[in-house]
Amino acid sequence: MKTEQYIDDFIRREKQTESNPFLSTRVMATIEKSQKPEVRKVPVWQAVVVAASIATVAFLGVTIGNSYVDNASPEMVMNINDSQIENLGYYNFADYE
């Protein structure tokens, strides 16, 4: 019985507690403030570094790609017929659709 009386007293005290009328306003202001994106200006040097790194990567990619073309001899050509390896002919028939 003592536990039930303790619980009832606790509930009664909670019901008597008055809420702050400005609480919802403060909560909504905090939510709106957190949803606004912060506009941060990117430093010029950082933009230049990003642009230079992209240009460098593109240049290196083209250079590496051209190095394989230049080293290939035009006399050596590989022509592989893989029709027996991959039997994709079964999927080309209209009857199986």
Stockholm file with secondary structure:
# STOCKHOLM 1.0

chainA/1-97         MKTEQYIDDFIRREKQTESNPFLSTRVMATIEKSQKPEVRKVPVWQAVVVAASIATVAFLGVTIGNSYVDNASPEMVMNINDSQIENLGYYNFADYE
#=GR chainA/1-97 SS CHHHHHHHHHHHHHHHCCCCTTHHHHHHHHHHHHHSCCCCCCCHHHHHHHHHHHHHHHHHHHHHHHHHHHHSCTTCCCCCCCTTTSCGGGGGCGGGC
#=GC SS_cons        CHHHHHHHHHHHHHHHCCCCTTHHHHHHHHHHHHHSCCCCCCCHHHHHHHHHHHHHHHHHHHHHHHHHHHHSCTTCCCCCCCTTTSCGGGGGCGGGC
//
